[in-house]
Amino acid sequence: MTNTKRDRRGNPDFWLFARTYLHVELPVVRELSEKTIEAYRLALECFLQYLNEEEGIAHQQVTFDCFERRHIKEFVSWMKDTKGYGARTVSLRLAAIKSFLCYGAQEDITLVALFEAAKSIRSPKAPKQPIKYLSREATAALLSAPGSATTKRRRNQMVLIMLYDTGARVSELVSIKVCDLHLYDPAFVLLHGKGNKPRNVPLMKKTVTHLKKYLDEFHPECTCQKSSEPLFYSNHCGKHEHLSTDTVSSILGQYVSKARQGCSDMPKRVTCHMIRKTRAMDLYKEGIALPVIMRLLGHENMNTTTTFYAFATMEMVTEAIDSTTSLGFSEPKRWKSVFDPNAVYSLK
């Protein structure tokens, strides 16, 4: 416990706690990413906006007393009813408020009661949406779309192959260095995830074959063990610079449009994160256990993996239904003359 964040009256100073939370606790102690810290900051600012607009409390008047359970519950209602925020946004901002109070309770015993009262406030349930991912046909069409006619196309194809095979976040993909590759058996790549947390992701043999050809062309003088050169780069003032996430998104969009011309299964809009989901779903359909998928994706919480991937896909449901033919009953012959059961599942 510490008393360094108290005001002149000896009470916990909200502004000092908030500053230390955003500038020390989240980035230094918990090593969270800049985007995550920004989301927490926006949540606190949103709560301050509520206090000002609905409770008439100016910023300079904000104290920890404003974080009473009643205020937080009304804050949740205000976000839903007045601001029109979706359930996911409301849940994320409520979680950020609870996290801040948890930090406060750990630092100052007088704030424990506030946290205990707030942590039981329930988040609104967001409607579950079926996960969007590419079919095998669409994936194959996308990965082959760049072709190998030019140097740029060969680089772009390698970008798409690595994006799929590793299931990496696009920020993780663009930060890969040559020295992060380990192409001996078993081959893997070292990814640096959120909070710069490293994880090893295995590579398929086909990917390794592509990588070796790519390295011979784009990094002929590098050795994987020593080079800190960016794996995927653009030339800037004579130097190799990491590709930006926007560039990778642009590459993806370009070849999605091309692949769609010959593949009706290709969605109109495909994001880098959808490729990540596609890889996870392909692994799941192949029977890979969720804890393994969780580790490959770099999820810290098992609930994150389960929420997105722990459900049977249509292909799995179809296989399960088809397996019932082994139960021994057959279709009555007299139905065939008056009713075609296959027509139920046809749009013809």
TORBAVO-422419 format. One record per residue: residue number from 0; x, y, z of N, C-alpha, C in turn. Coordinates in steps of 0.05 Angstrom, whole numbers. Layout:
! TORBAVO-422419
 resi   n_px   n_py   n_pz  ca_px  ca_py  ca_pz   c_px   c_py   c_pz
  NUM      X      Y      Z      X      Y      Z      X      Y      Z
...
This chain:
! TORBAVO-422419
 resi   n_px   n_py   n_pz  ca_px  ca_py  ca_pz   c_px   c_py   c_pz
    0     17    -24      0      0      0      0     18     25      0
    1      7     46    -12     23     71    -13      4     95     -8
    2     16    116      4      1    140     10      9    164     -7
    3     25    158    -28     35    180    -45     14    191    -64
    4     -9    178    -66    -29    188    -85    -54    198    -70
    5    -49    214    -49    -72    225    -34    -72    256    -36
    6    -96    267    -33    -98    296    -34    -92    309     -7
    7    -96    334     -5    -89    348     20   -106    339     43
    8   -129    329     38   -147    320     60   -141    291     67
    9   -122    279     54   -115    251     60   -131    230     45
   10   -148    239     26   -164    220     11   -150    212    -15
   11   -155    188    -25   -143    180    -51   -149    200    -73
   12   -128    209    -87   -131    229   -107   -137    216   -134
   13   -161    219   -145   -168    205   -170   -149    212   -192
   14   -142    237   -196   -126    245   -218    -97    233   -217
   15    -86    232   -193    -60    219   -190    -61    189   -196
   16    -82    177   -186    -86    148   -191    -89    143   -221
   17   -106    160   -234   -111    156   -263    -86    159   -279
   18    -70    179   -272    -45    184   -287    -26    161   -284
   19    -22    152   -259     -4    129   -254    -14    104   -268
   20    -40    101   -267    -52     77   -280    -47     76   -310
   21    -51     99   -323    -48    100   -352    -18    102   -361
   22     -1    114   -345     26    118   -353     47     99   -341
   23     39     85   -320     57     66   -307     46     38   -306
   24     23     35   -294     11      8   -290      6     -7   -316
   25     -7      6   -335    -14     -8   -360     10    -12   -378
   26     25      9   -384     47      5   -403     72     -9   -391
   27     79     -3   -366    104    -13   -355    100    -39   -339
   28     80    -39   -321     76    -63   -304     63    -85   -320
   29     40    -78   -333     25    -99   -348     34   -102   -377
   30     50    -83   -386     60    -84   -414     39    -87   -435
   31     17    -72   -432     -4    -73   -452      3    -56   -476
   32    -11    -62   -499     -5    -47   -523    -16    -19   -522
   33     -6     -2   -540    -15     26   -541    -45     28   -547
   34    -55     10   -564    -84     10   -571   -101      3   -547
   35    -92    -16   -531   -107    -24   -507   -107     -2   -487
   36    -84     11   -483    -83     33   -464   -101     56   -473
   37   -101     61   -499   -118     82   -510   -148     75   -505
   38   -155     50   -507   -183     42   -501   -190     47   -472
   39   -171     41   -454   -176     46   -425   -179     76   -420
   40   -162     92   -433   -163    121   -429   -190    132   -439
   41   -199    122   -462   -225    131   -472   -248    123   -454
   42   -246    100   -441   -267     91   -423   -269    110   -399
   43   -245    118   -388   -245    137   -365   -256    164   -374
   44   -248    173   -397   -258    198   -407   -288    198   -412
   45   -298    175   -421   -327    172   -425   -342    173   -399
   46   -331    162   -378   -343    163   -352   -343    192   -341
   47   -322    206   -346   -320    234   -338   -341    251   -353
   48   -345    244   -379   -365    258   -395   -393    253   -383
   49   -398    228   -375   -424    222   -363   -428    238   -337
   50   -407    239   -320   -409    254   -295   -416    283   -300
   51   -403    294   -320   -407    323   -326   -435    328   -338
   52   -443    312   -357   -468    317   -371   -493    309   -355
   53   -491    287   -341   -514    276   -327   -515    283   -297
   54   -492    285   -285   -491    290   -256   -482    319   -249
   55   -474    334   -270   -465    361   -265   -439    364   -249
   56   -423    343   -251   -397    343   -237   -375    351   -256
   57   -362    374   -250   -340    383   -267   -315    366   -262
   58   -297    367   -281   -273    351   -279   -258    355   -253
   59   -255    381   -246   -239    387   -222   -253    377   -196
   60   -279    369   -198   -293    360   -175   -294    329   -172
   61   -283    316   -192   -284    286   -192   -267    274   -170
   62   -279    257   -155   -265    242   -134   -273    213   -137
   63   -261    196   -120   -268    167   -121   -297    163   -112
   64   -309    182    -98   -337    179    -90   -355    178   -114
   65   -346    189   -136   -362    188   -161   -363    159   -173
   66   -347    141   -162   -346    114   -173   -363     95   -156
   67   -383    106   -142   -401     89   -127   -417     71   -147
   68   -427     50   -137   -441     30   -153   -465     43   -168
   69   -479     61   -155   -502     75   -167   -494     90   -192
   70   -472    105   -190   -463    121   -213   -454    103   -236
   71   -441     81   -230   -431     63   -251   -454     49   -265
   72   -475     41   -250   -498     29   -263   -513     49   -281
   73   -515     74   -272   -527     94   -288   -510    102   -312
   74   -484     99   -309   -465    103   -331   -470     83   -353
   75   -474     58   -345   -480     37   -364   -506     43   -380
   76   -527     51   -365   -552     58   -378   -549     82   -396
   77   -534    101   -388   -529    125   -405   -515    118   -431
   78   -496    100   -430   -482     92   -454   -501     78   -473
   79   -519     61   -462   -538     46   -479   -560     63   -490
   80   -573     78   -472   -598     92   -479   -593    120   -491
   81   -574    135   -480   -569    162   -489   -549    163   -512
   82   -527    149   -509   -506    150   -529   -510    130   -551
   83   -526    110   -546   -532     90   -567   -509     71   -573
   84   -491     67   -553   -469     49   -557   -478     20   -558
   85   -464      4   -574   -470    -25   -575   -462    -39   -550
   86   -472    -64   -547   -466    -79   -523   -437    -84   -520
   87   -423    -89   -542   -394    -94   -540   -379    -70   -529
   88   -385    -46   -540   -372    -22   -530   -378    -17   -501
   89   -403    -20   -493   -411    -16   -465   -395    -35   -447
   90   -394    -60   -455   -380    -81   -439   -350    -74   -436
   91   -338    -66   -458   -309    -59   -457   -304    -36   -439
   92   -321    -15   -440   -316      8   -423   -322      3   -394
   93   -342    -14   -389   -348    -22   -361   -324    -38   -350
   94   -314    -56   -367   -291    -72   -358   -267    -55   -351
   95   -263    -33   -367   -241    -15   -362   -244     -1   -335
   96   -268      7   -329   -274     21   -304   -268      2   -280
   97   -277    -23   -283   -272    -43   -262   -242    -48   -259
   98   -228    -49   -281   -199    -54   -280   -185    -31   -265
   99   -194     -6   -271   -182     17   -257   -188     16   -227
  100   -212      9   -219   -219      7   -191   -204    -16   -178
  101   -199    -38   -193   -183    -60   -182   -155    -51   -176
  102   -144    -36   -194   -117    -24   -190   -117     -6   -165
  103   -138     11   -163   -140     29   -140   -142     13   -113
  104   -157     -9   -114   -160    -25    -90   -134    -38    -81
  105   -118    -45   -101    -92    -57    -95    -72    -37    -83
  106    -76    -12    -91    -58      9    -82    -66     22    -56
  107    -93     23    -51   -103     37    -27   -126     21    -15
  108   -124     13     10   -144     -5     22   -171      9     24
  109   -172     35     25   -197     49     28   -214     47      2
  110   -203     38    -20   -217     36    -45   -227      7    -50
  111   -222    -11    -32   -230    -39    -36   -261    -41    -38
  112   -275    -27    -21   -304    -28    -20   -316    -19    -47
  113   -304      2    -58   -314     12    -84   -311    -10   -106
  114   -288    -23   -106   -284    -43   -126   -302    -67   -122
  115   -305    -76    -97   -323    -98    -91   -352    -93   -100
  116   -360    -68    -96   -388    -61   -104   -391    -59   -134
  117   -370    -51   -148   -372    -47   -177   -368    -73   -193
  118   -352    -91   -182   -345   -114   -199   -368   -133   -204
  119   -389   -131   -189   -412   -149   -193   -433   -137   -213
  120   -427   -113   -223   -446   -101   -243   -442   -116   -269
  121   -465   -125   -280   -463   -142   -303   -462   -126   -329
  122   -447   -136   -348   -446   -123   -374   -470   -132   -391
  123   -479   -115   -409   -501   -124   -427   -490   -146   -445
  124   -508   -165   -451   -500   -187   -469   -503   -179   -498
  125   -481   -182   -512   -481   -176   -541   -492   -200   -556
  126   -508   -196   -576   -518   -219   -592   -495   -233   -605
  127   -495   -260   -604   -473   -275   -615   -476   -276   -646
  128   -455   -269   -659   -454   -269   -688   -437   -292   -698
  129   -446   -306   -719   -429   -328   -729   -403   -316   -739
  130   -382   -330   -733   -355   -321   -741   -352   -321   -771
  131   -340   -301   -782   -335   -300   -811   -307   -309   -817
  132   -306   -328   -836   -280   -339   -844   -283   -349   -873
  133   -260   -353   -885   -260   -361   -913   -263   -392   -916
  134   -276   -400   -938   -277   -428   -944   -250   -437   -954
  135   -246   -463   -956   -221   -473   -966   -216   -464   -995
  136   -237   -464  -1010   -235   -456  -1038   -227   -426  -1040
  137   -239   -410  -1023   -232   -381  -1023   -204   -376  -1014
  138   -195   -391   -993   -168   -388   -983   -148   -396  -1005
  139   -153   -418  -1018   -135   -427  -1039   -133   -407  -1062
  140   -157   -396  -1069   -157   -376  -1091   -142   -351  -1083
  141   -144   -342  -1058   -131   -318  -1049   -101   -322  -1048
  142    -91   -344  -1038    -62   -349  -1035    -49   -352  -1062
  143    -64   -361  -1082    -52   -364  -1109    -56   -340  -1127
  144    -72   -320  -1118    -79   -297  -1134    -55   -280  -1143
  145    -35   -275  -1126    -12   -258  -1135      4   -270  -1157
  146      7   -297  -1157     23   -309  -1178     53   -303  -1173
  147     69   -308  -1193     98   -305  -1189    111   -291  -1213
  148     95   -275  -1228    105   -263  -1252    126   -241  -1247
  149    123   -227  -1225    142   -204  -1219    153   -207  -1191
  150    173   -192  -1185    185   -192  -1158    165   -183  -1137
  151    150   -162  -1144    131   -152  -1125    109   -172  -1119
  152    100   -186  -1140     79   -206  -1136     89   -229  -1119
  153    114   -237  -1123    125   -259  -1107    127   -251  -1078
  154    135   -226  -1073    135   -216  -1045    107   -216  -1033
  155     87   -206  -1049     60   -204  -1039     48   -232  -1033
  156     55   -252  -1050     45   -279  -1044     57   -289  -1018
  157     82   -283  -1013     94   -292   -988     81   -279   -964
  158     74   -254   -967     60   -239   -946     34   -253   -939
  159     18   -260   -960     -8   -273   -955     -4   -301   -944
  160     16   -316   -953     20   -343   -942     27   -342   -913
  161     45   -323   -905     53   -321   -877     30   -311   -860
  162     14   -292   -871     -9   -282   -856    -28   -305   -849
  163    -32   -323   -868    -50   -346   -863    -38   -367   -846
  164    -14   -376   -853     -2   -399   -839      4   -393   -810
  165     12   -369   -803     19   -362   -776     -6   -354   -759
  166    -28   -346   -773    -50   -335   -758    -43   -310   -743
  167    -23   -295   -752    -13   -272   -738    -31   -248   -740
  168    -31   -231   -720    -42   -205   -723    -25   -190   -743
  169    -38   -172   -758    -22   -158   -779      1   -142   -767
  170     -2   -132   -743     20   -117   -730     43   -136   -724
  171     37   -161   -718     58   -181   -712     72   -189   -738
  172     56   -191   -760     68   -199   -785     89   -179   -795
  173     82   -154   -794    100   -133   -805    125   -129   -788
  174    124   -139   -763    147   -135   -746    167   -159   -747
  175    160   -179   -763    178   -203   -764    205   -195   -777
  176    226   -204   -764    253   -200   -775    263   -227   -786
  177    284   -225   -802    295   -250   -814    304   -268   -792
  178    316   -257   -771    326   -274   -749    304   -287   -732
  179    279   -279   -737    257   -292   -723    249   -319   -736
  180    260   -324   -759    254   -349   -774    272   -371   -765
  181    261   -394   -760    277   -418   -753    267   -440   -772
  182    282   -444   -794    273   -461   -815    283   -490   -814
  183    298   -496   -793    305   -524   -789    281   -539   -776
  184    282   -565   -778    259   -582   -768    260   -585   -738
  185    238   -579   -723    213   -568   -733    214   -538   -737
  186    205   -528   -760    207   -500   -767    186   -484   -752
  187    193   -459   -745    175   -441   -732    184   -413   -735
  188    166   -394   -729    173   -366   -730    167   -354   -702
  189    184   -336   -693    180   -322   -668    164   -297   -673
  190    140   -296   -661    123   -272   -663    124   -256   -637
  191    121   -230   -640    120   -213   -616     92   -201   -614
  192     77   -211   -595     49   -204   -593     44   -179   -576
  193     19   -177   -566     12   -154   -550     30   -152   -526
  194     38   -128   -519     56   -124   -497     84   -136   -502
  195     90   -139   -528    116   -150   -537    121   -178   -526
  196    100   -193   -521    103   -220   -510    108   -239   -533
  197    131   -254   -532    139   -272   -553    124   -299   -553
  198    120   -310   -576    110   -337   -578    120   -350   -604
  199    124   -376   -603    134   -391   -626    110   -403   -641
  200    109   -399   -667     87   -410   -683     99   -429   -704
  201     91   -454   -704    101   -473   -724     94   -465   -753
  202    111   -473   -771    106   -467   -800    103   -493   -815
  203     84   -493   -834     80   -516   -851    104   -520   -869
  204    109   -544   -878    131   -550   -896    129   -535   -922
  205    105   -532   -932    101   -517   -957    110   -487   -953
  206    103   -477   -929    110   -449   -923    141   -446   -922
  207    154   -466   -910    183   -465   -908    196   -465   -935
  208    185   -482   -954    195   -482   -981    193   -455   -994
  209    170   -442   -991    166   -416  -1002    185   -395   -989
  210    188   -398   -963    206   -379   -949    235   -381   -958
  211    244   -405   -963    272   -408   -971    277   -395   -998
  212    257   -398  -1016    260   -385  -1042    258   -355  -1039
  213    240   -346  -1022    237   -317  -1017    263   -305  -1005
  214    275   -319   -986    299   -309   -974    322   -308   -994
  215    324   -328  -1012    345   -328  -1032    342   -303  -1050
  216    318   -294  -1055    314   -272  -1073    314   -245  -1059
  217    302   -243  -1035    299   -217  -1022    320   -212  -1000
  218    332   -233   -991    353   -230   -970    377   -249   -976
  219    389   -245  -1000    410   -264  -1008    435   -263   -991
  220    440   -241   -977    464   -239   -961    459   -243   -931
  221    434   -250   -924    427   -252   -895    429   -281   -886
  222    435   -284   -861    432   -310   -847    410   -307   -827
  223    393   -327   -826    370   -326   -808    377   -321   -779
  224    400   -332   -771    407   -331   -743    416   -303   -734
  225    426   -286   -752    438   -261   -744    424   -236   -755
  226    410   -238   -777    399   -214   -790    376   -202   -775
  227    377   -176   -770    355   -161   -759    339   -146   -780
  228    344   -154   -806    329   -142   -828    300   -149   -826
  229    282   -131   -834    253   -138   -835    248   -159   -856
  230    233   -179   -849    227   -200   -869    213   -189   -893
  231    192   -172   -888    178   -159   -910    184   -129   -909
  232    194   -119   -931    203    -91   -930    196    -76   -955
  233    199    -50   -953    198    -32   -976    224    -15   -975
  234    232     -6   -998    257     10   -999    250     40   -994
  235    264     51   -974    260     79   -968    287     92   -963
  236    294    111   -982    320    124   -980    343    105   -979
  237    341     83   -995    362     64   -996    363     44   -973
  238    343     45   -955    342     27   -932    317     10   -933
  239    319    -13   -921    296    -31   -920    279    -24   -895
  240    255    -16   -900    236     -9   -878    214    -30   -876
  241    205    -36   -852    183    -55   -848    159    -45   -864
  242    144    -63   -876    119    -56   -888    100    -45   -867
  243     83    -27   -873     63    -17   -854     39    -36   -854
  244     23    -34   -833     -1    -51   -832    -21    -42   -854
  245    -21    -17   -861    -38     -7   -882    -30    -19   -909
  246     -4    -22   -913      5    -34   -938     -4    -63   -941
  247     -2    -78   -919    -10   -106   -919    -40   -108   -924
  248    -56    -90   -912    -85    -89   -917    -91    -83   -946
  249    -75    -65   -957    -79    -58   -986    -72    -82  -1004
  250    -51    -96   -997    -43   -120  -1012    -66   -141  -1011
  251    -76   -145   -987    -98   -164   -984   -122   -157  -1001
  252   -130   -131   -999   -153   -122  -1014   -150   -125  -1044
  253   -126   -120  -1054   -120   -122  -1082   -125   -151  -1092
  254   -115   -170  -1077   -117   -198  -1087   -144   -211  -1079
  255   -158   -200  -1060   -185   -209  -1055   -202   -203  -1080
  256   -199   -179  -1090   -214   -171  -1114   -207   -189  -1138
  257   -182   -195  -1141   -174   -212  -1163   -184   -241  -1159
  258   -182   -251  -1135   -191   -279  -1130   -221   -282  -1133
  259   -236   -261  -1127   -265   -262  -1129   -274   -267  -1157
  260   -259   -259  -1177   -267   -262  -1205   -269   -291  -1213
  261   -255   -309  -1200   -257   -337  -1206   -266   -354  -1183
  262   -274   -341  -1161   -284   -356  -1137   -308   -343  -1126
  263   -331   -356  -1129   -356   -344  -1120   -358   -344  -1089
  264   -342   -360  -1076   -342   -362  -1047   -328   -338  -1033
  265   -314   -322  -1049   -298   -301  -1037   -316   -277  -1029
  266   -315   -270  -1003   -331   -247   -994   -321   -221  -1008
  267   -339   -201  -1008   -331   -175  -1020   -310   -161  -1003
  268   -312   -164   -977   -292   -151   -960   -279   -172   -942
  269   -253   -172   -943   -237   -191   -926   -216   -175   -912
  270   -214   -178   -886   -195   -163   -870   -172   -182   -861
  271   -150   -170   -852   -128   -187   -842   -137   -204   -819
  272   -155   -193   -802   -164   -208   -779   -181   -231   -787
  273   -195   -229   -810   -211   -251   -820   -193   -274   -829
  274   -169   -268   -839   -150   -289   -846   -141   -303   -821
  275   -137   -288   -800   -129   -300   -774   -151   -319   -764
  276   -176   -310   -767   -198   -327   -758   -200   -352   -776
  277   -195   -348   -802   -196   -371   -820   -176   -392   -812
  278   -152   -384   -806   -131   -403   -798   -140   -418   -773
  279   -151   -403   -754   -159   -415   -729   -182   -435   -733
  280   -201   -428   -751   -223   -446   -756   -214   -471   -772
  281   -195   -467   -790   -185   -491   -804   -171   -510   -785
  282   -156   -499   -766   -143   -516   -746   -164   -530   -728
  283   -185   -515   -721   -206   -526   -704   -221   -549   -718
  284   -226   -545   -744   -240   -566   -759   -223   -590   -763
  285   -197   -587   -762   -178   -610   -764   -175   -624   -737
  286   -189   -615   -717   -188   -628   -691   -167   -618   -671
  287   -154   -596   -678   -134   -584   -659   -148   -574   -634
  288   -138   -581   -611   -150   -573   -585   -149   -543   -581
  289   -170   -533   -568   -172   -504   -564   -148   -492   -549
  290   -138   -506   -528   -114   -494   -514    -90   -490   -533
  291    -87   -508   -553    -66   -506   -572    -71   -482   -590
  292    -96   -479   -600   -103   -456   -616    -99   -430   -601
  293   -107   -430   -576   -103   -407   -558    -74   -398   -557
  294    -56   -418   -555    -28   -412   -554    -18   -401   -580
  295    -27   -413   -602    -18   -404   -629    -27   -375   -635
  296    -51   -369   -626    -62   -342   -631    -52   -321   -612
  297    -40   -329   -590    -29   -310   -570    -51   -298   -553
  298    -73   -314   -548    -94   -304   -530    -85   -309   -501
  299    -88   -289   -485    -81   -291   -456   -103   -306   -441
  300   -127   -302   -449   -150   -313   -435   -163   -334   -451
  301   -168   -357   -440   -181   -379   -454   -209   -372   -464
  302   -222   -354   -449   -249   -346   -456   -249   -333   -483
  303   -228   -318   -490   -226   -305   -516   -227   -325   -538
  304   -211   -347   -535   -210   -368   -555   -237   -382   -557
  305   -248   -389   -534   -273   -404   -533   -296   -388   -545
  306   -297   -362   -539   -319   -346   -549   -320   -345   -579
  307   -297   -344   -592   -296   -341   -621   -297   -368   -636
  308   -285   -389   -625   -281   -413   -641   -293   -438   -631
  309   -303   -438   -606   -313   -463   -594   -342   -468   -602
  310   -348   -471   -627   -374   -479   -636   -371   -496   -661
  311   -391   -513   -666   -390   -530   -690   -395   -515   -715
  312   -379   -518   -735   -383   -504   -760   -404   -520   -776
  313   -414   -507   -797   -435   -520   -814   -424   -547   -825
  314   -399   -547   -833   -387   -572   -843   -388   -594   -822
  315   -382   -587   -797   -381   -607   -776   -409   -617   -770
  316   -429   -598   -770   -457   -606   -765   -466   -624   -787
  317   -460   -618   -812   -468   -634   -835   -457   -662   -832
  318   -431   -665   -825   -419   -691   -822   -433   -707   -800
  319   -440   -693   -778   -453   -706   -756   -481   -717   -764
  320   -495   -700   -779   -522   -709   -789   -520   -732   -808
  321   -500   -731   -826   -497   -752   -845   -490   -779   -831
  322   -476   -777   -809   -468   -801   -795   -491   -816   -783
  323   -515   -803   -781   -538   -817   -770   -548   -839   -789
  324   -539   -839   -814   -547   -860   -833   -539   -888   -823
  325   -520   -889   -804   -511   -914   -794   -529   -926   -773
  326   -551   -911   -767   -569   -920   -746   -586   -943   -755
  327   -588   -948   -781   -603   -972   -790   -630   -967   -802
  328   -641   -943   -800   -667   -939   -812   -664   -929   -841
  329   -683   -934   -857   -682   -926   -885   -706   -910   -893
  330   -705   -897   -915   -727   -880   -924   -749   -897   -935
  331   -774   -893   -926   -797   -908   -937   -798   -905   -967
  332   -801   -927   -981   -801   -927  -1010   -825   -911  -1022
  333   -848   -912  -1009   -871   -898  -1019   -868   -868  -1020
  334   -849   -857  -1003   -845   -828  -1003   -833   -818  -1029
  335   -817   -835  -1041   -802   -827  -1065   -820   -818  -1088
  336   -844   -829  -1090   -861   -822  -1112   -876   -796  -1108
  337   -877   -788  -1083   -893   -763  -1078   -876   -741  -1065
  338   -852   -748  -1057   -837   -728  -1042   -807   -733  -1045
  339   -792   -713  -1053   -763   -714  -1056   -751   -699  -1033
  340   -740   -713  -1012   -729   -699   -989   -706   -681   -996
  341   -691   -687  -1018   -669   -669  -1026   -679   -642  -1034
  342   -704   -640  -1043   -714   -614  -1053   -717   -594  -1030
  343   -719   -604  -1005   -721   -586   -982   -696   -569   -980
  344   -673   -581   -988   -648   -567   -984   -638   -555  -1010
  345   -656   -550  -1029   -649   -539  -1054   -664   -513  -1060
  346   -652   -495  -1074   -666   -470  -1082   -678   -472  -1110
  347   -675   -496  -1122   -686   -499  -1149   -716   -501  -1149
